[in-house]
Amino acid sequence: MPDKKTEKRPLRNMIIFLTVAAAIAVAILAYTARSPGHLNSPAERDAEKVSRQ
């Protein structure tokens, strides 16, 4: 049963949810960009192969 406070503030709850979701997305992007095993695009992978040879 939802209490009255959450019923009155759906906009605030949505803003909090979107902020948390955005923070998680940024953290995932930062992690994948930093780690060499997870390159974002096939073009980046090809460039990595060429630079290793």
C-alpha positions, 0 to 999 in steps of 0.5 A, a space after each residue: 500500500 503506497 503511503 500519501 507522501 509518495 502519492 503526492 510527489 510522483 514528479 519528485 520520484 520520477 526525477 530521483 529515478 531518472 537521476 539515478 538511472 543517468 548516474 548508472 549509465 554514466 558509470 557504465 560508459 566510463 567503465 567501458 571507455 576505460 577498460 581496454 577489453 570493452 571497446 565501444 565500436 567495431 571501428 575502434 576494435 579495428 584501429 586497436 588491431 592495426 596499432 598492435 601490429 
